[in-house]
Amino acid sequence: MKIDTFALDRFDQAILSVLAEDGRISITDLAKRIGLSKSPTQARLRRLEEQGVILGYRAMLDPIRLGLDHVAFVEVRLNDTREAALRAFNAAVAKVPEIEQAHMIASHFDYLLKVRTRDMTAYRRFMGETISALPHVSNTSTYVAMEAVKETVLAEGT
């Protein structure tokens, strides 16, 4: 699948930078911050949305304050890596809210999952009941994060 890329000038980059910090900023304030008037800023913003550079806007929640401070990274090896099996695994993973991220990896395992739960007990239950039951899972290895040193969130709609 080919994804279109777009050349972004300094104003487009400035818009994205400001929105990554404050997605709720008004058009007027955004225009002031990037050094353009309101109409061209609004037109650029609309174009970035239409081109799919800006996927959406969302509230960023603090998982720690929500009681979800246990983070585990899970290596998953599948017993079948044909296209149909990959599609089945991907579709199943997309439906599981505890899985924050899932990446297909070129390594000795097939996927790396970032999983967030309340605590180790909840994770152990989740591993046994959910991850192990995902389509085509043959084995897993878990790495528990002790501390998040850096987490970057881009302006995204997921």
Backbone as a chain_set.jsonl record, in Angstrom:
{"seq": "MKIDTFALDRFDQAILSVLAEDGRISITDLAKRIGLSKSPTQARLRRLEEQGVILGYRAMLDPIRLGLDHVAFVEVRLNDTREAALRAFNAAVAKVPEIEQAHMIASHFDYLLKVRTRDMTAYRRFMGETISALPHVSNTSTYVAMEAVKETVLAEGT", "coords": {"N": [[0.842, -1.171, 0.0], [0.744, 2.083, -0.993], [1.47, 5.153, 0.446], [0.547, 8.462, 0.194], [2.794, 11.16, 0.349], [3.394, 14.457, 1.537], [4.756, 17.597, 0.723], [5.691, 19.805, 3.146], [5.585, 23.155, 4.0], [7.189, 25.806, 5.903], [5.107, 27.059, 7.303], [3.053, 25.15, 7.359], [4.367, 23.192, 8.872], [4.684, 24.629, 11.221], [2.006, 24.945, 11.999], [1.335, 22.253, 12.536], [3.097, 21.732, 14.643], [2.217, 23.531, 16.654], [-0.422, 22.61, 16.999], [0.087, 20.04, 17.941], [0.902, 20.582, 20.484], [-1.309, 21.968, 21.508], [-4.284, 21.118, 20.745], [-6.704, 22.34, 20.898], [-6.557, 24.99, 20.337], [-7.621, 28.201, 19.234], [-8.496, 29.308, 15.9], [-7.79, 31.958, 15.452], [-5.81, 32.416, 17.434], [-3.989, 30.464, 16.651], [-3.268, 31.41, 14.112], [-1.951, 33.779, 14.842], [0.213, 32.688, 16.26], [1.655, 31.376, 14.252], [2.205, 33.329, 12.447], [0.598, 34.169, 10.296], [-2.367, 35.472, 8.639], [-5.827, 34.993, 9.619], [-7.539, 33.77, 7.603], [-5.778, 32.478, 5.572], [-4.532, 30.708, 7.336], [-6.649, 29.13, 8.229], [-7.377, 27.954, 5.775], [-5.066, 26.465, 5.198], [-5.083, 24.713, 7.359], [-7.473, 23.301, 6.887], [-6.741, 22.092, 4.435], [-4.616, 20.431, 5.305], [-6.066, 18.693, 6.901], [-7.834, 17.554, 4.985], [-6.007, 16.278, 3.304], [-5.215, 14.284, 4.901], [-3.081, 14.536, 6.6], [-3.476, 15.613, 9.102], [-5.181, 13.67, 11.215], [-7.22, 13.774, 13.064], [-8.706, 15.022, 16.113], [-8.257, 14.815, 19.614], [-8.848, 14.075, 23.09], [-6.202, 13.881, 25.369], [-5.549, 11.44, 27.627], [-4.593, 10.77, 30.998], [-3.142, 7.898, 31.76], [-2.166, 6.931, 34.197], [-3.534, 8.338, 36.205], [-5.962, 7.252, 35.707], [-5.715, 4.805, 36.75], [-4.289, 2.907, 35.333], [-1.518, 1.898, 35.319], [0.267, -0.129, 34.779], [2.485, -1.279, 32.478], [3.232, -3.351, 29.808], [5.357, -4.878, 27.427], [4.885, -6.995, 24.789], [6.199, -9.656, 23.107], [5.126, -11.396, 20.324], [4.801, -14.451, 18.768], [3.629, -15.966, 15.877], [1.91, -18.942, 14.754], [1.374, -19.196, 12.153], [2.037, -17.376, 9.321], [0.91, -16.594, 6.998], [-0.916, -14.479, 4.72], [-3.728, -14.403, 5.292], [-3.795, -15.28, 7.946], [-2.331, -13.254, 9.207], [-4.043, -11.076, 8.743], [-6.269, -11.91, 10.245], [-5.201, -11.948, 12.843], [-4.457, -9.213, 13.107], [-6.997, -7.955, 12.915], [-8.264, -8.961, 15.194], [-6.614, -7.964, 17.257], [-7.052, -5.217, 16.958], [-9.492, -4.862, 18.173], [-9.118, -4.948, 20.9], [-9.018, -3.136, 23.74], [-7.024, -2.868, 25.747], [-4.656, -3.243, 24.448], [-2.503, -0.981, 23.472], [-0.738, -0.379, 21.403], [0.315, -2.008, 18.436], [2.686, -3.649, 16.576], [3.941, -4.988, 13.593], [6.828, -6.875, 13.308], [10.125, -7.191, 12.011], [11.827, -9.694, 12.857], [12.905, -12.241, 15.202], [10.499, -12.77, 16.254], [7.003, -12.056, 15.614], [5.195, -9.906, 16.175], [5.074, -6.904, 18.16], [3.583, -5.88, 21.027], [2.123, -3.231, 22.883], [0.891, -3.151, 26.006], [-1.514, -2.11, 28.355], [-2.52, -2.249, 31.663], [-4.27, -2.465, 34.886], [-2.679, -3.61, 36.967], [-0.22, -6.127, 37.888], [-1.642, -8.476, 38.418], [-4.012, -8.107, 36.951], [-2.846, -7.965, 34.439], [-1.773, -10.556, 34.183], [-4.107, -12.1, 34.085], [-5.224, -10.995, 31.76], [-3.287, -11.739, 29.889], [-3.542, -14.557, 29.933], [-6.243, -14.947, 29.238], [-6.846, -13.314, 27.035], [-4.652, -12.417, 25.228], [-3.384, -14.891, 24.715], [-5.469, -16.151, 23.489], [-5.752, -14.932, 21.057], [-5.933, -15.062, 17.453], [-3.875, -17.538, 15.986], [-1.678, -17.347, 17.729], [1.358, -18.519, 18.87], [3.494, -18.43, 20.744], [4.636, -16.296, 23.455], [6.509, -13.545, 24.851], [7.081, -11.546, 27.65], [7.823, -8.222, 28.637], [8.142, -6.132, 31.294], [7.535, -2.767, 31.84], [9.328, -0.514, 33.838], [9.433, 2.203, 34.172], [8.319, 5.035, 32.374], [10.36, 6.709, 30.359], [10.368, 8.378, 28.174], [7.646, 9.344, 26.304], [6.123, 10.014, 23.385], [3.497, 11.683, 21.885], [1.972, 12.023, 18.89], [-0.011, 14.343, 16.955], [-2.833, 12.778, 16.406], [-5.521, 10.649, 15.271], [-6.211, 8.311, 16.545]], "CA": [[0.0, 0.0, 0.0], [1.519, 3.311, -1.087], [0.889, 6.283, 1.158], [0.98, 9.736, -0.365], [3.475, 12.073, 1.252], [3.183, 15.829, 1.127], [5.782, 18.566, 1.099], [5.147, 20.767, 4.094], [6.431, 24.331, 4.145], [7.401, 26.176, 7.31], [3.829, 27.387, 7.94], [2.393, 23.867, 7.642], [5.083, 22.578, 9.989], [4.361, 25.405, 12.414], [0.636, 24.572, 12.375], [1.375, 20.918, 13.148], [3.804, 21.836, 15.917], [1.337, 24.19, 17.617], [-1.553, 21.718, 17.281], [0.566, 18.914, 18.746], [0.94, 21.089, 21.858], [-2.64, 22.422, 21.937], [-5.25, 20.828, 19.683], [-7.921, 23.128, 21.097], [-6.266, 26.402, 20.094], [-8.528, 28.838, 18.272], [-7.878, 29.684, 14.619], [-7.195, 33.279, 15.633], [-4.553, 32.272, 18.172], [-3.092, 29.68, 15.806], [-2.767, 32.328, 13.084], [-0.976, 34.672, 15.494], [1.403, 31.905, 16.63], [2.466, 30.989, 13.085], [2.56, 34.527, 11.682], [-0.265, 34.367, 9.125], [-3.695, 35.941, 9.004], [-6.777, 33.924, 9.943], [-8.044, 33.05, 6.418], [-4.822, 31.491, 5.047], [-4.301, 29.667, 8.354], [-7.815, 28.244, 8.16], [-7.274, 27.208, 4.512], [-3.986, 25.489, 5.364], [-5.559, 23.708, 8.309], [-8.457, 22.483, 6.152], [-5.986, 21.274, 3.468], [-3.901, 19.392, 6.054], [-7.079, 17.705, 7.302], [-8.319, 16.864, 3.778], [-4.928, 15.429, 2.79], [-4.971, 13.2, 5.847], [-1.914, 14.788, 7.449], [-4.126, 15.68, 10.412], [-6.183, 12.606, 11.212], [-8.331, 14.105, 13.945], [-8.391, 15.696, 17.361], [-8.733, 13.995, 20.712], [-8.363, 14.39, 24.426], [-5.13, 13.001, 25.835], [-5.88, 11.021, 28.979], [-3.473, 10.321, 31.808], [-3.461, 6.526, 32.169], [-1.825, 6.73, 35.605], [-4.663, 8.834, 36.999], [-7.082, 6.347, 35.455], [-5.411, 3.525, 37.388], [-3.731, 1.972, 34.348], [-0.096, 2.22, 35.318], [1.093, -1.305, 34.468], [2.76, -1.356, 31.045], [4.042, -4.501, 29.396], [5.596, -5.058, 26.002], [4.74, -8.431, 24.57], [6.611, -10.228, 21.829], [4.195, -12.459, 19.932], [5.163, -15.262, 17.608], [2.463, -16.659, 15.327], [2.178, -20.261, 14.182], [1.043, -19.096, 10.728], [2.255, -15.989, 8.905], [0.335, -16.304, 5.685], [-1.677, -13.217, 4.731], [-5.026, -14.565, 5.965], [-3.533, -15.364, 9.386], [-1.951, -11.907, 9.645], [-5.27, -10.261, 8.758], [-7.095, -12.348, 11.377], [-4.546, -11.461, 14.059], [-4.585, -7.744, 13.12], [-8.392, -7.594, 13.193], [-8.549, -9.291, 16.594], [-5.867, -7.017, 18.091], [-7.685, -3.897, 16.851], [-10.693, -4.834, 19.025], [-8.758, -5.107, 22.309], [-8.631, -1.813, 24.233], [-5.809, -2.897, 26.564], [-3.502, -3.189, 23.557], [-2.367, 0.405, 23.014], [-0.01, -0.361, 20.142], [0.709, -3.305, 17.891], [3.582, -3.448, 15.437], [4.542, -6.16, 12.974], [8.263, -6.697, 13.472], [11.037, -8.053, 11.26], [12.708, -10.209, 13.901], [12.653, -13.645, 15.52], [9.081, -12.83, 16.599], [6.214, -11.433, 14.551], [4.54, -8.669, 16.606], [5.371, -6.331, 19.456], [2.381, -5.224, 21.538], [2.202, -2.447, 24.12], [-0.33, -3.477, 26.741], [-1.662, -1.337, 29.589], [-3.534, -2.776, 32.582], [-4.239, -1.902, 36.234], [-1.585, -4.142, 37.778], [0.3, -7.406, 37.418], [-2.718, -9.471, 38.478], [-4.876, -7.871, 35.787], [-2.08, -8.332, 33.25], [-1.679, -12.016, 34.125], [-5.423, -12.556, 33.624], [-5.336, -10.552, 30.372], [-2.406, -12.593, 29.087], [-4.111, -15.898, 29.838], [-7.583, -14.988, 28.648], [-7.004, -12.524, 25.818], [-3.539, -12.512, 24.276], [-3.2, -16.3, 24.33], [-6.607, -16.571, 22.672], [-5.748, -14.258, 19.757], [-5.718, -16.034, 16.376], [-2.564, -17.993, 15.52], [-0.587, -17.1, 18.672], [2.052, -19.743, 19.243], [4.111, -18.163, 22.043], [4.816, -14.887, 23.794], [7.459, -13.15, 25.891], [6.637, -10.283, 28.219], [8.777, -7.327, 29.274], [7.382, -5.156, 32.074], [8.179, -1.453, 31.93], [9.423, 0.0, 35.202], [9.222, 3.649, 34.143], [8.301, 5.647, 31.048], [11.358, 7.776, 30.32], [9.889, 9.295, 27.144], [6.517, 8.929, 25.491], [5.726, 11.104, 22.506], [2.211, 11.483, 21.233], [1.768, 12.911, 17.75], [-1.402, 14.698, 16.722], [-3.385, 11.649, 15.667], [-6.938, 10.411, 15.526], [-6.463, 7.016, 17.145]], "C": [[0.891, 1.24, 0.0], [0.765, 4.436, -0.382], [1.446, 7.55, 0.537], [1.687, 10.548, 0.715], [3.335, 13.477, 0.682], [4.35, 16.688, 1.588], [5.119, 19.606, 1.997], [6.096, 21.951, 4.197], [6.501, 24.716, 5.625], [6.098, 26.533, 8.026], [3.053, 26.121, 8.29], [3.048, 23.198, 8.848], [4.793, 23.302, 11.293], [2.953, 25.081, 12.909], [0.65, 23.234, 13.106], [2.046, 20.958, 14.519], [2.907, 22.45, 16.999], [0.176, 23.267, 17.992], [-1.144, 20.506, 18.105], [0.644, 19.304, 20.22], [-0.454, 21.407, 22.382], [-3.621, 22.252, 20.791], [-6.524, 21.636, 19.788], [-7.714, 24.621, 20.844], [-7.234, 26.966, 19.052], [-7.767, 29.168, 16.991], [-7.175, 31.026, 14.749], [-5.855, 33.181, 16.338], [-3.526, 31.472, 17.375], [-2.452, 30.579, 14.747], [-1.706, 33.26, 13.664], [0.326, 33.923, 15.772], [2.279, 31.572, 15.43], [2.808, 32.176, 12.185], [1.809, 34.694, 10.378], [-1.585, 34.96, 9.591], [-4.632, 34.732, 9.135], [-7.199, 33.114, 8.712], [-7.03, 32.064, 5.829], [-4.513, 30.368, 6.048], [-5.42, 28.647, 8.311], [-7.759, 27.374, 6.894], [-6.185, 26.138, 4.611], [-4.42, 24.357, 6.286], [-6.542, 22.755, 7.628], [-7.752, 21.562, 5.153], [-5.249, 20.143, 4.171], [-4.86, 18.301, 6.536], [-7.538, 16.885, 6.099], [-7.276, 15.916, 3.202], [-4.599, 14.277, 3.733], [-3.704, 13.361, 6.662], [-2.379, 14.909, 8.897], [-5.275, 14.679, 10.369], [-7.395, 12.931, 12.08], [-7.819, 14.799, 15.185], [-8.972, 14.859, 18.483], [-8.21, 14.516, 22.031], [-7.265, 13.394, 24.782], [-5.401, 12.702, 27.306], [-4.632, 10.554, 29.708], [-3.786, 8.916, 32.317], [-3.152, 6.25, 33.636], [-2.982, 7.17, 36.497], [-5.916, 7.989, 36.808], [-6.84, 4.953, 36.041], [-4.847, 2.484, 36.45], [-2.226, 2.19, 34.236], [0.821, 1.026, 35.08], [1.243, -1.405, 32.954], [3.652, -2.557, 30.782], [4.193, -4.47, 27.884], [5.645, -6.556, 25.77], [5.2, -8.787, 23.168], [5.65, -11.378, 21.534], [4.742, -13.162, 18.694], [3.906, -16.008, 17.176], [2.868, -18.018, 14.789], [1.867, -20.305, 12.694], [1.214, -17.637, 10.33], [1.805, -15.743, 7.469], [-0.609, -15.114, 5.831], [-3.002, -13.319, 5.481], [-4.843, -14.612, 7.487], [-3.156, -13.996, 9.948], [-3.174, -11.003, 9.733], [-6.145, -10.621, 9.956], [-6.507, -11.831, 12.694], [-4.722, -9.948, 14.181], [-5.993, -7.311, 13.492], [-8.74, -7.861, 14.653], [-7.868, -8.303, 17.534], [-6.551, -5.651, 18.095], [-8.894, -3.763, 17.773], [-10.387, -4.857, 20.509], [-8.25, -3.777, 22.873], [-7.347, -1.793, 25.072], [-4.54, -2.863, 25.72], [-3.444, -1.787, 22.959], [-1.703, 0.495, 21.656], [0.292, -1.794, 19.733], [1.514, -3.056, 16.63], [4.031, -4.8, 14.907], [6.037, -5.889, 12.906], [9.025, -7.661, 12.567], [12.089, -8.551, 12.246], [12.45, -11.696, 14.082], [11.242, -13.847, 16.067], [8.327, -11.998, 15.578], [5.606, -10.08, 14.925], [5.094, -8.22, 17.95], [4.141, -5.531, 19.877], [2.731, -4.402, 22.769], [0.85, -2.606, 24.801], [-0.361, -2.681, 28.036], [-2.818, -1.91, 30.403], [-3.372, -2.114, 33.95], [-2.987, -2.313, 37.002], [-1.171, -5.5, 37.223], [-0.78, -8.491, 37.428], [-3.648, -9.331, 37.276], [-4.151, -8.256, 34.502], [-2.025, -9.847, 33.103], [-2.984, -12.615, 33.604], [-5.603, -12.213, 32.141], [-4.489, -11.428, 29.456], [-3.046, -13.962, 28.868], [-5.42, -15.973, 29.087], [-7.683, -14.304, 27.288], [-5.863, -12.731, 24.82], [-3.355, -13.949, 23.797], [-4.314, -16.805, 23.428], [-6.673, -15.861, 21.318], [-5.428, -15.278, 18.666], [-4.236, -16.27, 16.079], [-1.404, -17.696, 16.465], [0.046, -18.433, 19.055], [2.805, -19.571, 20.557], [4.357, -16.667, 22.211], [5.968, -14.743, 24.782], [7.05, -11.76, 26.348], [7.796, -9.543, 28.857], [7.964, -6.252, 29.986], [8.182, -3.867, 32.178], [8.186, -0.993, 33.39], [9.112, 1.487, 35.264], [9.202, 4.108, 32.694], [9.262, 6.829, 31.079], [10.943, 8.834, 29.304], [8.742, 8.642, 26.414], [6.076, 10.124, 24.691], [4.41, 10.754, 21.864], [2.119, 12.498, 20.107], [0.312, 13.279, 17.669], [-1.987, 13.62, 15.834], [-4.833, 11.432, 16.061], [-7.226, 9.071, 16.141], [-6.297, 7.04, 18.619]], "O": [[1.707, 1.417, 0.905], [-0.43, 4.633, -0.6], [2.657, 7.697, 0.372], [1.23, 10.612, 1.856], [3.175, 13.65, -0.526], [4.863, 16.527, 2.696], [4.108, 20.206, 1.632], [7.286, 21.77, 4.453], [5.941, 24.034, 6.483], [5.991, 26.331, 9.235], [2.469, 26.017, 9.369], [2.36, 22.698, 9.738], [4.671, 22.676, 12.346], [2.736, 24.957, 14.114], [0.047, 23.097, 14.171], [1.601, 20.286, 15.449], [2.848, 21.949, 18.121], [-0.172, 23.154, 19.167], [-1.945, 19.995, 18.889], [0.474, 18.46, 21.1], [-0.757, 21.154, 23.548], [-3.771, 23.147, 19.959], [-7.344, 21.623, 18.87], [-8.607, 25.424, 21.113], [-7.613, 26.276, 18.105], [-6.542, 29.291, 17.001], [-6.082, 31.209, 14.213], [-4.874, 33.785, 15.903], [-2.332, 31.768, 17.419], [-1.245, 30.515, 14.515], [-0.676, 33.498, 13.033], [1.413, 34.455, 15.548], [3.501, 31.492, 15.555], [3.613, 32.043, 11.264], [2.329, 35.301, 9.443], [-1.892, 34.956, 10.783], [-4.266, 33.605, 8.802], [-7.216, 31.885, 8.772], [-7.385, 30.908, 5.602], [-4.266, 29.227, 5.658], [-5.174, 27.442, 8.352], [-8.065, 26.183, 6.949], [-6.381, 25.015, 4.145], [-4.153, 23.186, 6.017], [-6.441, 21.538, 7.784], [-8.111, 20.391, 5.03], [-5.253, 19.012, 3.687], [-4.501, 17.124, 6.574], [-7.622, 15.659, 6.18], [-7.624, 14.863, 2.669], [-3.8, 13.401, 3.401], [-3.288, 12.427, 7.346], [-1.748, 14.371, 9.807], [-6.216, 14.824, 9.589], [-8.484, 12.408, 11.842], [-6.636, 15.122, 15.289], [-10.04, 14.264, 18.337], [-7.257, 15.294, 22.082], [-7.395, 12.198, 24.522], [-5.471, 13.615, 28.129], [-3.718, 10.004, 29.094], [-4.612, 8.758, 33.216], [-3.813, 5.418, 34.257], [-3.362, 6.462, 37.43], [-6.82, 8.007, 37.642], [-7.647, 4.041, 35.858], [-4.918, 1.29, 36.74], [-1.723, 2.611, 33.195], [2.04, 1.163, 35.173], [0.263, -1.593, 32.234], [4.677, -2.756, 31.435], [3.275, -4.086, 27.159], [6.353, -7.287, 26.463], [4.667, -8.291, 22.175], [5.396, -12.224, 22.392], [5.096, -12.523, 17.704], [3.208, -16.603, 17.998], [4.021, -18.23, 14.413], [2.071, -21.331, 12.044], [0.604, -16.754, 10.933], [2.26, -14.807, 6.812], [-1.045, -14.787, 6.935], [-3.358, -12.408, 6.229], [-5.648, -14.047, 8.228], [-3.604, -13.62, 11.031], [-3.323, -10.248, 10.694], [-6.7, -9.737, 10.608], [-7.237, -11.337, 13.554], [-5.095, -9.453, 15.245], [-6.168, -6.398, 14.299], [-9.439, -7.064, 15.279], [-8.477, -7.852, 18.505], [-6.617, -4.998, 19.137], [-9.277, -2.645, 18.117], [-11.312, -4.793, 21.318], [-7.157, -3.339, 22.515], [-6.652, -0.777, 25.093], [-3.472, -2.5, 26.214], [-4.219, -1.443, 22.067], [-2.06, 1.348, 20.843], [0.497, -2.67, 20.573], [1.077, -2.339, 15.73], [4.453, -5.662, 15.677], [6.464, -4.808, 12.498], [8.615, -8.807, 12.381], [13.118, -7.905, 12.445], [11.85, -12.338, 13.221], [10.835, -14.982, 16.317], [8.94, -11.308, 14.764], [5.512, -9.196, 14.075], [5.525, -9.033, 18.768], [3.71, -4.62, 19.171], [3.537, -4.824, 23.598], [-0.19, -2.245, 24.251], [0.647, -2.587, 28.736], [-3.939, -2.043, 29.912], [-2.464, -1.309, 34.157], [-2.317, -1.477, 37.609], [-1.707, -5.961, 36.215], [-0.816, -9.334, 36.532], [-4.025, -10.327, 36.658], [-4.758, -8.806, 33.582], [-2.213, -10.365, 32.003], [-2.968, -13.529, 32.78], [-6.077, -13.04, 31.362], [-4.93, -11.811, 28.372], [-3.083, -14.462, 27.744], [-5.684, -16.946, 28.38], [-8.523, -14.681, 26.471], [-6.093, -13.173, 23.694], [-3.189, -14.191, 22.601], [-4.131, -17.772, 22.688], [-7.557, -16.155, 20.514], [-4.725, -16.255, 18.924], [-3.455, -15.329, 15.941], [-0.248, -17.782, 16.05], [-0.636, -19.354, 19.505], [2.769, -20.463, 21.405], [4.298, -15.89, 21.258], [6.348, -15.698, 25.459], [6.713, -10.901, 25.532], [8.64, -10.138, 29.527], [7.184, -5.541, 29.353], [9.353, -3.875, 32.556], [7.173, -1.076, 34.083], [8.597, 1.982, 36.266], [9.984, 3.623, 31.876], [9.004, 7.831, 31.747], [11.134, 10.029, 29.526], [8.859, 7.506, 25.955], [5.693, 11.147, 25.259], [4.232, 9.647, 21.355], [2.181, 13.704, 20.349], [-0.529, 12.599, 18.257], [-1.677, 13.551, 14.645], [-5.307, 11.967, 17.063], [-8.395, 8.703, 16.259], [-6.476, 6.015, 19.277]]}, "num_chains": 1, "name": "protein.A"}
